[in-house]
């Protein structure tokens, strides 16, 4: 009797397979092709079957039987599409690093699965892939990657898409002009950015907010889209 799997991340090998997919030669081409097609079509046509994570899921667990399963597959595909611009040299170096520490490899893979499951929009999964490229390329360390990943998870998708505009408005704010900061960003937006870890706060005559390094990284990635 086949054991029922209700939760995609319940099997540890799923995280390992995702890490293998990121580092595998050819992922760039497969992800790019999948991105050019509708993801539903890519899944139907089996375009992604050669990536370890999809082969593992489909062969062992026959996911995609439910809407939840299918949405999870699309999140994984979106994440891999986001990693398409990682150089093969960076992928190779990342693979060697992961193979040298299986426990850390498992940790990284499982954390990615948990993050992807939480996403409420595919754009978040694609953006997470782009942030992960910065990690595997050595531009940021793993702890900082997790900080950014947590912010992506927490921030409402509409605010995430407007980050470049918010960043521009905050950068242009002049506290000596007499203009109230609430005219730059309303209180609800400020609270959303603050609780998501994207801004710091200060106060002189009123509470103001300024972008931090996490927000700067996300803005740079969103503006490249």
C-alpha positions in Angstrom: 0.0 0.0 0.0 1.4 3.4 -1.0 1.9 5.7 1.9 -0.1 8.9 1.6 2.0 12.1 1.6 -0.1 15.1 2.7 2.8 17.6 3.0 5.3 18.1 0.2 8.2 18.8 2.6 7.6 15.7 4.7 10.3 13.8 2.8 13.8 15.0 3.5 14.9 14.1 0.0 12.8 16.8 -1.5 15.0 19.5 -0.1 18.1 17.7 -1.4 16.5 17.3 -4.8 15.7 21.0 -4.9 19.4 21.9 -4.1 20.5 19.4 -6.8 18.1 21.1 -9.3 19.6 24.5 -8.6 23.2 23.4 -9.1 22.5 21.0 -12.1 23.9 21.9 -15.5 21.1 22.8 -17.9 18.8 24.3 -15.3 19.2 27.7 -16.9 17.9 26.4 -20.3 15.1 24.4 -18.8 13.9 27.2 -16.5 14.1 29.7 -19.3 12.0 27.5 -21.6 9.5 26.9 -18.8 9.3 30.6 -18.2 8.5 31.3 -21.8 5.7 28.8 -21.7 2.7 29.0 -19.3 3.9 27.0 -16.3 0.8 24.8 -16.5 1.8 23.9 -20.0 5.4 23.2 -19.0 4.1 20.8 -16.3 1.7 19.1 -18.7 4.3 18.7 -21.4 6.8 17.2 -18.9 9.3 20.0 -19.7 10.5 20.0 -16.1 10.7 16.3 -15.6 14.5 16.3 -16.1 15.0 18.5 -13.0 15.6 16.3 -9.9 13.1 17.9 -7.7 10.2 17.3 -10.2 11.3 13.8 -11.0 11.4 13.0 -7.3 8.0 14.5 -6.6 6.2 12.9 -9.5 7.8 9.5 -9.4 7.5 8.9 -5.6 4.5 10.9 -4.6 2.5 11.5 -7.7 1.7 15.0 -6.5 -0.3 17.3 -8.8 -3.3 15.3 -7.9 -4.8 18.3 -6.0 -4.9 22.0 -6.5 -2.6 22.5 -3.5 -0.1 20.1 -5.0 -0.2 21.8 -8.4 0.3 25.2 -6.9 3.3 24.0 -5.0 4.8 22.6 -8.2 4.3 26.0 -9.8 6.0 27.7 -6.9 9.0 25.4 -7.3 9.1 26.1 -11.0 8.9 29.8 -10.4 11.7 29.7 -7.9 13.9 27.8 -10.4 13.0 30.2 -13.1 14.2 33.0 -10.8 17.7 31.3 -10.5 18.2 31.2 -14.3 20.8 34.0 -14.3 23.2 32.3 -12.0 26.4 31.5 -13.8 27.4 27.8 -14.2 30.6 28.6 -12.3 28.6 29.8 -9.4 26.3 26.7 -9.6 29.4 24.4 -9.7 30.9 26.1 -6.6 27.6 25.9 -4.8 27.3 22.2 -5.6 30.8 21.5 -4.2 29.9 23.5 -1.0 26.7 21.6 -0.5 28.3 18.2 -1.2 31.0 19.0 1.4 28.3 19.5 4.2 25.3 17.2 3.7 23.7 18.4 7.0 23.8 22.0 5.8 22.6 21.0 2.4 19.6 19.3 3.9 18.9 22.4 6.1 19.1 24.8 3.1 16.9 22.6 1.0 14.3 22.1 3.6 14.2 25.8 4.5 13.6 26.6 0.8 10.7 24.2 0.7 9.1 25.7 3.8 9.5 29.2 2.4 8.0 28.2 -1.0 5.0 26.6 0.7 4.2 29.8 2.5 4.2 32.0 -0.5 0.9 33.5 -1.5 1.9 34.5 -5.0 4.2 33.0 -7.7 6.0 36.3 -8.0 7.4 35.8 -4.5 8.8 32.4 -5.5 10.5 33.8 -8.6 11.9 36.7 -6.5 13.2 34.3 -3.9 15.1 32.5 -6.7 16.8 35.7 -7.7 17.8 36.4 -4.1 19.1 32.8 -3.9 21.4 33.6 -6.8 23.0 36.3 -4.7 23.7 33.7 -2.1 25.1 31.0 -4.3 27.2 33.7 -6.1 28.7 34.7 -2.7 27.3 38.2 -2.8 25.4 37.6 0.5 25.8 35.1 3.3 23.1 32.5 4.3 21.9 34.4 7.3 21.3 37.5 5.2 19.6 35.4 2.6 17.1 34.2 5.3 16.5 37.8 6.4 15.5 38.8 2.9 13.5 35.6 2.4 11.5 36.3 5.5 10.7 39.8 4.3 9.5 38.5 1.0 7.3 36.1 2.8 5.8 38.7 5.2 5.2 41.6 2.8 1.8 41.8 0.9 2.4 41.2 -2.8 1.1 44.7 -3.7 3.6 46.4 -1.4 6.3 44.1 -2.7 5.6 45.3 -6.3 5.6 48.9 -5.2 9.0 48.8 -3.3 10.9 50.8 -6.0 8.3 53.6 -5.7 8.3 53.5 -1.9 12.1 53.6 -1.9 12.2 56.5 -4.3 9.7 58.5 -2.2 11.7 57.9 1.1 14.9 58.8 -0.6 13.5 62.1 -1.8 12.0 63.0 1.6 13.5 66.1 3.2 12.8 66.4 6.9 13.7 70.1 6.9 11.1 71.1 4.3 8.3 71.0 6.8 6.4 68.2 4.9 5.0 65.5 7.1 6.3 62.0 6.4 2.7 60.7 6.3 2.4 62.5 3.0 5.3 60.4 1.7 4.0 57.0 2.8 0.8 56.4 4.8 0.8 54.8 8.2 -0.4 51.4 7.0 2.3 51.2 4.4 5.0 52.2 6.9 3.8 49.6 9.3 3.8 46.9 6.6 7.4 47.7 5.6 8.5 48.0 9.2 7.0 44.7 10.4 8.5 43.0 7.2 12.0 44.1 8.2 12.5 46.5 5.3 12.9 49.8 6.9 14.3 51.4 10.1 12.7 54.2 12.0 13.8 57.5 13.4 12.3 60.4 15.1 13.0 64.1 15.5 9.7 66.0 15.3 7.8 63.0 14.0 8.5 59.3 13.3 10.1 58.7 9.9 11.3 55.6 8.1 14.3 54.8 5.9 15.1 51.8 3.7 17.6 49.3 5.1 19.9 46.9 3.3 17.3 44.2 2.8 15.0 46.7 1.0 17.9 47.9 -1.1 18.6 44.4 -2.4 15.0 43.7 -3.2 14.5 47.0 -5.0 17.5 46.3 -7.1 16.2 42.9 -8.1 12.7 44.1 -8.8 13.9 47.0 -11.0 15.8 44.4 -13.1 12.6 42.5 -14.0 
